[in-house]
């Protein structure tokens, strides 16, 4: 089987598995499950969730998607582009901080999860890296073998945004420009690493501020 077809078939399979897991999560998100997530098993739940994503979107593409290999090299970029990447890193960090401060329902809502920061941050970084390894490092090159860059970016961003549908309209809307920018950078630099680094900056800046809010709320409760 030609490598182009091999890659696109693997990407479709991974998308189907992601869709199935998403459906099951939404379908069985009962109060009992939510109570378990908020209980002492919160970290175990998030650990399994992050591990599943890393295996499905990180290790599987690394093992079976041939096109990914050419995007694992350091980016081929000029000095000006590196300046642009630095400014983008600053921008996404600012966005992450602002979003966490303005979000009334931060993801980390319990002290049990916040108490495992040594494990949580590396897992979160791997989770985000796996997203980019699949969407920008595997799925995008597979699409480029059959479609123009513009069409490939549209298809890639559509499925990427769809992954954020359950997180609310704001995150869904924010995923669209982010997906377009990360796809464009991947094509220009011929490397997945700019997308990985920018996405990690965005995610961890949000998480750090969110965790700070968790501890701040905990302190207020103690003072009361």
Secondary structure, 3 states (H helix, E strand, C coil): CCHHHHHHHHHHHHHHHHHHHHHHHHHCCCHHHHHHHHCCCHHHHHHHHHHHHHHHHHHHHHHHCHHHHHHCCCCCCCHHHHHHHHHHHHHHHHHHHHHHHHCCCCCCCCHHHHCCHHHHHHHHHHHHHHHHHHHHHHHHHHHHCCCCHHHHHHHHHHHHHHCCHHHCHHHHHHHHHHHHHHHHHHHHHCCCHHHHHHHHHHHHHHHHHHHHHHHHHHHHHHHC
